[in-house]
Amino acid sequence: MGGNQTINFEFYESTTIKSIHGISGGEIGEYVRSGGTCTERTYRPTYESVTLPASCNVVFKLTPSRVGGRPGAVQLATSNGTVSQAVYGIGKGALLAVDPGVLAVKFVDRVKYAVAVAVNAAETHLYVADAGNQAVFVAPIGSNALTQIDTGVPTPSLVDIKVDGAGDLYVLNQSPAELIKVPADGTAPFVLDINGMETPSSFTIDPNGTIYIADLATRFHDSFLLQVTPSGIVNRVYGSDGGIGSVASDTTGVVWLTENALVKIIPGTWTSTGVEVGHTFSGVSTDAANSVYWCILDGGVVIGPTRGFPSHYPSDSDYPYQGETVYTATSPSGKLYTIENGEVKMYDRTSGQGEKVAYYSPGATLWNIGNMNLISTNPDKLYTESGNGVGLFKFGPDETAGCAAGIVLSPGTLCNLVVDYKPKMPGIFTDTLHFLTNAVNANDVVWKVTGGVPRSR
């Protein structure tokens, strides 16, 4: 989503602008100033019978570096502190994911009992809410080096965390019921003034900066959903006797809830639709294709594309020893983070890997988790191959939703590959597939299969 957008600023006291910049996910880069009347000077309001604020505007353009929602902020560094206004745009493109992705367990022996994770929009930092330590930690992406974050007040019962487009961290504590904001500019954390929370369980921030808080309430009445507008107005917008466990929003502003079903809510009309039943639900999240990911307590995550049937991931054949899954989050590059039995797990869906077996390697699922059609760019082949197993593995489409050269996957849809392997000699052999598509991350995604018979000693 390109084009110029204009943000207006008003000053009710004498204010000197020191610098102007755009932020996306806590980093400078995607939102670039292209004009406007704001300059680095002093603005003074007019004092008459009423105070008339001084004003100026900033014109900016989004040049997205990633697919999906690109929350950000236009910020002025002023003599009275940082002045910030939220902005939002959408990066367009196809995004390829391969399942099963390589599994990594994060922060072993460093986190006592994780309950929530969040990734900033720049995908430079991973945040972990650790109920066992009653603290929130942050680590650079790819690192296990955790640093505790100063939340300003104690967090004895952490339930959720989120990061907005300016890089500000929000921390939800259940008792006392508080939503804490930790500003990215280093100023002191503070508790937001939100009336009406009782036993909050989860929250989300939509593209407009509106906060939705799922509240289990007390035993005296039904659970409910609170809406907190960017101006701070609080409304109770939805009630449920099913116990709202988790809430998420997608790039269109649609709100998703888990209770005794997965529920879709349209803000404004507040109409609700039950989408899925038959499971015990916990966490819910969305990706760039607006596919919905919901956790089921008997293990794993269900991916419900906006079109077609939901798919259980990871499947029992991929990772048969799954624990109770309570939380899920998808990073801008498509990595899937889950929390199982208090552990933070990451499935790298840019690096699919078949399990090593003697005569058979399980197949793979290719997803378009972006927001534009994913297209096979070579009419004669879907991939190239490399490795010492080229020629030993035979790949092909499955019978129901098979992947083949020339295929087009709309956002949120998938196709499947199956594999046949017949070893001709002792040894371990690998074959790595490099997919030929228009995906933004096409050069980064591979699927590696391994098979063979070890040499006898």
Secondary structure, 3 states (H helix, E strand, C coil): CCCEEEEEEEECCCEEEEEEEEEECCEECCEEEEEECCCCCEECCEECCCEECEEEEEEEEECCCCCEEEEEEEEEEECCEEEEEEEEEEECCCCEEEECEEEEEECCCCCCCEEEEEECCCCCEEEEEECCCCEEEEEECCCCCCEECCCCCCCCCEEEEEECCCCCEEEEECCCCEEEEECCCCCCCEECCCCCCCCEEEEEECCCCCEEEEECCCCCCCEEEEEECCCCCEEEEEEECCCCCEEEECCCCCEEEECCCEEEEECCCCEEEEEECCCCEEEEEECCCCCEEEEECCCCEEEECCCCCCEEECCCCCCCCCCCEEEEEECCCCCEEEEECCEEEEEEEEEEECCCECCCCCCEEEEECCCCCEEECCCCCCEEEECCCCCCEEEEECCCCECCCCCEECCCCEEEEEEEECCCCCEEEEEEEEECECCCCCCCCEEEEEEEECCCC
